[in-house]
């Protein structure tokens, strides 16, 4: 997910997307432990996406506090 797409999300959508991504990464880890994933880089990409989402969340929270 690109940063431009993340910035377009509303606050509730952003929070929902964070929960969804965290759930997905847990499932991928469990599946990878049982049978190897076709592309293990998907785990890395999921972590990066979560980090981007959390960064945008922090930016929005800091903007609200400064107002």
C-alpha positions as CSV (number, residue, x, y, z in Angstrom):
1,X,0.0,0.0,0.0
2,X,1.4,3.3,-1.0
3,X,1.6,6.3,1.3
4,X,-0.7,8.3,-1.0
5,X,-3.4,5.7,-0.6
6,X,-2.8,5.7,3.2
7,X,-3.2,9.5,3.4
8,X,-6.6,9.3,1.6
9,X,-8.0,7.0,4.3
10,X,-10.3,8.4,7.0
11,X,-9.3,7.9,10.7
12,X,-11.8,5.0,11.3
13,X,-10.6,3.3,8.1
14,X,-7.0,3.8,9.1
15,X,-7.6,2.1,12.4
16,X,-9.5,-0.7,10.8
17,X,-6.8,-1.3,8.2
18,X,-4.1,-1.5,11.0
19,X,-6.1,-4.2,12.8
20,X,-6.6,-6.1,9.5
21,X,-3.0,-6.0,8.6
22,X,-1.9,-7.2,12.1
23,X,-4.3,-10.1,11.8
24,X,-3.0,-10.9,8.3
25,X,0.6,-11.0,9.5
26,X,-0.2,-13.3,12.3
27,X,-2.0,-15.7,10.0
28,X,0.9,-15.6,7.5
29,X,3.4,-16.4,10.2
30,X,1.3,-19.4,11.3
31,X,0.9,-20.6,7.8
32,X,4.6,-20.1,7.1
33,X,5.5,-22.2,10.1
34,X,3.3,-25.1,8.8
35,X,4.1,-24.9,5.1
36,X,6.5,-22.4,3.6
37,X,5.0,-19.4,1.8
38,X,5.4,-19.1,-1.9
39,X,6.9,-15.7,-1.4
40,X,8.4,-15.0,2.1
41,X,8.8,-11.4,1.1
42,X,5.1,-10.9,1.8
43,X,5.9,-11.0,5.5
44,X,8.3,-8.2,5.1
45,X,5.9,-6.2,3.0
46,X,3.2,-6.6,5.6
47,X,5.5,-5.3,8.3
48,X,6.4,-2.3,6.2
49,X,2.7,-1.6,5.5
50,X,1.9,-1.7,9.2
51,X,4.7,0.7,9.9
52,X,3.4,3.1,7.3
53,X,-0.1,3.0,8.7
54,X,1.1,3.5,12.3
55,X,3.3,6.5,11.1
56,X,0.4,8.2,9.5
57,X,-1.7,7.5,12.7
58,X,1.0,9.2,14.8
59,X,1.2,12.2,12.4
60,X,-2.6,12.7,12.6
61,X,-2.6,12.4,16.4
62,X,0.2,15.0,16.7
63,X,-1.7,17.4,14.4
64,X,-4.8,17.1,16.6
65,X,-2.9,17.7,19.8
66,X,-1.2,20.8,18.4
67,X,-4.5,22.4,17.4
